[in-house]
Amino acid sequence: NEVPVRSLVKALVSATPATRIALLPVAAGIVNPAVRQALRASAQQALKHFPEAISGYEKAAEALARAGEDQMRVQVMQLLSALHLRRFRFINAVKALQSGLAGVKDPTPRQRLMKKLLFFRL
């Protein structure tokens, strides 16, 4: 059960707005409330309801953190960061990525590189 859910959250990162809206009915059948929230937030983003999407991503990330789902949380924070970037809120985008990566217990090589770049000190 977890593998499809993880794949679904990961797929949202590159999903088109039409795909995000189409996935909304799927959210009702998902047991994990954090993943449901992330799907709803993704659909809100596709509908250009940006404040609701931001709030939804933040709530989903908090719930995933409490559940110890660090890899899914980083995916949700990546979605939130991308939304901030599209709205030209660069500082918020960086903070979202930093927050997501900071909670990863066993980072992948790509995540380690991103951490080095985002947490670079002069």
DRENLO-470559 format. One line per field, with one value per residue: residue number from 0; residue in three letters; x, y, z of N, C-alpha, C, CB in turn. Coordinates in steps of 0.2 Angstrom, whole numbers. Glycine has a CB too. Layout:
# DRENLO-470559
romi = NUM_...
drenke = ALA_...
neast = X_...
nnorth = Y_...
nup = Z_...
caeast = X_...
canorth = Y_...
caup = Z_...
ceast = X_...
cnorth = Y_...
cup = Z_...
cbeast = X_...
cbnorth = Y_...
cbup = Z_...
This chain:
# DRENLO-470559
romi = 0_1_2_3_4_5_6_7_8_9_10_11_12_13_14_15_16_17_18_19_20_21_22_23_24_25_26_27_28_29_30_31_32_33_34_35_36_37_38_39_40_41_42_43_44_45_46_47_48_49_50_51_52_53_54_55_56_57_58_59_60_61_62_63_64_65_66_67_68_69_70_71_72_73_74_75_76_77_78_79_80_81_82_83_84_85_86_87_88_89_90_91_92_93_94_95_96_97_98_99_100_101_102_103_104_105_106_107_108_109_110_111_112_113_114_115_116_117_118_119_120_121
drenke = ASN_GLU_VAL_PRO_VAL_ARG_SER_LEU_VAL_LYS_ALA_LEU_VAL_SER_ALA_THR_PRO_ALA_THR_ARG_ILE_ALA_LEU_LEU_PRO_VAL_ALA_ALA_GLY_ILE_VAL_ASN_PRO_ALA_VAL_ARG_GLN_ALA_LEU_ARG_ALA_SER_ALA_GLN_GLN_ALA_LEU_LYS_HIS_PHE_PRO_GLU_ALA_ILE_SER_GLY_TYR_GLU_LYS_ALA_ALA_GLU_ALA_LEU_ALA_ARG_ALA_GLY_GLU_ASP_GLN_MET_ARG_VAL_GLN_VAL_MET_GLN_LEU_LEU_SER_ALA_LEU_HIS_LEU_ARG_ARG_PHE_ARG_PHE_ILE_ASN_ALA_VAL_LYS_ALA_LEU_GLN_SER_GLY_LEU_ALA_GLY_VAL_LYS_ASP_PRO_THR_PRO_ARG_GLN_ARG_LEU_MET_LYS_LYS_LEU_LEU_PHE_PHE_ARG_LEU
neast = 4_10_20_13_7_18_24_14_14_27_25_17_25_29_17_5_-7_-20_-19_-17_-29_-37_-34_-39_-52_-46_-41_-50_-51_-39_-31_-21_-21_-12_-7_-19_-21_-11_-13_-25_-21_-12_-22_-29_-19_-18_-30_-27_-29_-20_-17_-24_-18_-5_-7_-12_-2_8_1_0_14_17_10_15_28_26_22_34_38_49_54_43_38_48_46_33_37_45_35_28_39_41_29_30_41_35_27_36_42_55_63_54_53_66_67_57_62_74_68_62_73_80_74_76_82_90_98_97_110_107_99_109_118_109_107_120_121_110_112_124_137_144
nnorth = -6_6_9_13_25_33_34_41_54_58_59_70_81_83_84_89_103_99_85_85_90_80_70_73_66_54_56_55_41_38_32_38_53_64_63_64_77_83_80_87_100_101_100_112_121_119_124_137_143_149_153_143_132_133_133_120_112_115_110_96_93_95_85_74_75_72_59_53_52_56_56_57_69_78_78_85_97_101_103_114_123_125_131_143_148_150_160_170_171_170_169_162_150_145_143_133_122_121_117_106_97_97_89_76_60_50_55_55_54_65_73_76_84_95_99_104_114_123_126_133_142_158
nup = 0_4_-6_-19_-14_-10_-23_-29_-23_-26_-40_-41_-41_-54_-61_-72_-72_-75_-73_-59_-55_-59_-51_-39_-35_-31_-19_-9_-7_-1_13_22_30_28_15_8_11_4_-9_-11_-9_-20_-30_-27_-30_-44_-48_-46_-33_-23_-9_-2_-7_-2_12_13_8_19_30_27_26_40_46_40_45_58_57_54_41_32_19_11_15_11_-2_-3_2_-8_-18_-12_-12_-26_-29_-22_-30_-42_-39_-37_-25_-18_-7_2_-5_-5_9_11_4_12_24_21_18_29_38_33_36_31_18_0_-13_-21_-13_-3_-10_-13_0_3_-6_-3_11_11_17_18
caeast = 0_14_23_9_6_24_24_9_16_32_23_14_30_30_11_1_-13_-25_-18_-18_-37_-40_-32_-43_-56_-42_-39_-55_-49_-32_-31_-16_-23_-7_-6_-25_-21_-6_-17_-30_-17_-10_-28_-30_-13_-19_-35_-25_-31_-14_-17_-27_-13_1_-9_-13_5_11_-2_2_21_17_7_20_34_24_22_40_38_53_55_37_38_53_42_28_40_47_29_27_44_39_23_33_45_31_24_41_43_61_65_50_55_72_65_53_67_78_65_61_79_83_71_78_86_95_97_100_115_104_97_115_120_105_108_126_120_105_114_130_138_149
canorth = 0_12_11_17_32_37_36_46_60_60_61_76_86_85_83_95_105_94_79_87_91_73_66_75_61_49_58_52_34_37_32_43_60_69_62_67_84_85_79_93_106_101_102_119_125_119_129_144_145_148_153_137_127_134_131_113_109_116_105_90_92_94_78_69_75_69_52_51_51_61_56_60_76_82_79_90_103_103_106_120_127_126_135_149_151_152_167_175_172_166_167_157_144_142_141_127_117_119_114_99_93_97_83_70_56_46_58_52_58_71_77_78_89_100_102_108_121_127_128_135_148_162
caup = 0_4_-13_-23_-11_-11_-30_-31_-20_-30_-46_-41_-42_-61_-64_-75_-68_-77_-69_-52_-54_-60_-45_-33_-32_-28_-12_-5_-6_2_21_25_29_25_8_6_11_-1_-16_-11_-10_-27_-35_-26_-34_-51_-49_-44_-26_-20_-2_1_-8_2_18_12_8_25_35_25_28_47_47_38_50_65_56_53_34_30_11_8_18_7_-9_-2_3_-15_-21_-9_-14_-33_-29_-20_-35_-48_-37_-36_-18_-18_0_4_-9_-2_16_11_3_17_29_19_18_36_41_30_41_27_12_-6_-15_-24_-7_0_-14_-12_6_3_-10_1_17_10_21_15
ceast = 4_17_19_8_12_25_20_11_22_30_19_19_30_23_8_-5_-19_-25_-19_-26_-40_-39_-36_-48_-53_-41_-44_-54_-43_-33_-27_-19_-18_-6_-13_-24_-16_-9_-22_-26_-14_-16_-29_-25_-15_-25_-34_-27_-25_-13_-19_-21_-7_-1_-10_-6_8_8_0_9_21_15_12_26_32_23_29_42_42_54_49_36_42_49_37_31_43_41_28_33_43_34_26_37_40_27_29_43_49_64_61_51_61_71_61_58_71_75_63_67_82_80_72_83_92_95_100_106_113_102_103_118_116_106_114_125_115_108_122_131_144_154
cnorth = 6_14_15_24_36_39_41_53_62_62_68_82_88_85_90_97_101_88_80_87_84_69_67_69_55_50_55_45_33_37_37_50_65_69_65_74_87_85_85_99_106_103_110_124_125_123_136_147_144_149_146_131_127_131_123_109_109_111_98_88_91_87_73_69_71_61_49_49_56_62_59_68_81_83_84_97_106_106_113_125_129_131_142_152_153_159_172_176_168_164_162_150_141_139_134_121_115_116_107_94_93_91_77_66_53_49_54_56_65_76_80_84_96_103_106_114_125_129_130_142_152_164
cup = 0_-3_-17_-21_-12_-18_-32_-29_-24_-37_-47_-42_-49_-64_-67_-71_-69_-73_-62_-50_-54_-54_-39_-30_-29_-21_-7_-3_-2_10_24_24_27_18_5_5_5_-8_-16_-12_-17_-32_-34_-30_-42_-53_-47_-38_-22_-13_1_-1_-4_9_18_12_15_30_33_27_36_49_45_42_56_64_54_45_31_22_8_9_13_0_-8_-1_-4_-19_-19_-12_-22_-34_-27_-26_-41_-46_-35_-29_-16_-11_3_1_-6_5_16_9_8_23_28_20_25_40_39_34_37_20_6_-8_-18_-18_-4_-4_-13_-6_6_-1_-6_8_17_14_18_21
cbeast = -5_19_25_2_4_30_23_2_18_37_17_11_37_34_6_-1_-15_-26_-11_-15_-40_-37_-25_-47_-61_-36_-39_-62_-50_-27_-29_-9_-26_0_-6_-31_-18_0_-21_-34_-11_-8_-34_-29_-6_-21_-41_-26_-37_-9_-21_-33_-11_3_-16_-17_10_10_-10_2_25_13_0_23_36_17_17_42_31_60_56_30_40_60_39_24_46_50_23_28_51_38_18_37_49_25_20_40_37_67_65_42_56_78_61_47_71_81_58_58_84_81_64_80_82_94_100_94_119_98_93_120_120_97_109_131_117_99_114_132_139_147
cbnorth = 0_12_4_14_31_32_29_45_59_53_56_78_83_80_81_94_113_93_76_93_96_70_66_81_59_48_65_52_30_42_25_42_62_67_54_64_86_80_73_93_106_94_98_121_122_112_127_149_140_154_159_135_128_142_134_111_112_123_106_89_99_100_77_70_82_71_51_45_51_61_49_56_77_79_72_88_103_97_101_120_124_120_133_149_145_147_165_181_170_170_174_159_146_147_146_128_119_126_118_98_97_103_84_71_51_39_65_52_55_70_73_73_87_98_96_104_119_123_122_137_147_169
cbup = 6_9_-16_-25_-4_-9_-34_-28_-12_-31_-49_-34_-40_-65_-58_-82_-70_-85_-70_-50_-59_-67_-44_-34_-38_-32_-12_-8_-12_0_23_22_36_29_6_10_18_-1_-16_-4_-5_-29_-33_-19_-33_-53_-44_-50_-24_-23_1_-3_-16_3_20_6_3_28_34_17_26_50_44_30_51_67_50_57_30_33_9_10_25_6_-11_5_8_-18_-20_-1_-14_-37_-24_-14_-38_-49_-31_-40_-13_-22_5_3_-16_-1_20_5_-3_20_30_12_13_40_41_23_45_27_12_-11_-21_-29_-2_1_-22_-13_11_-1_-16_2_22_3_29_12
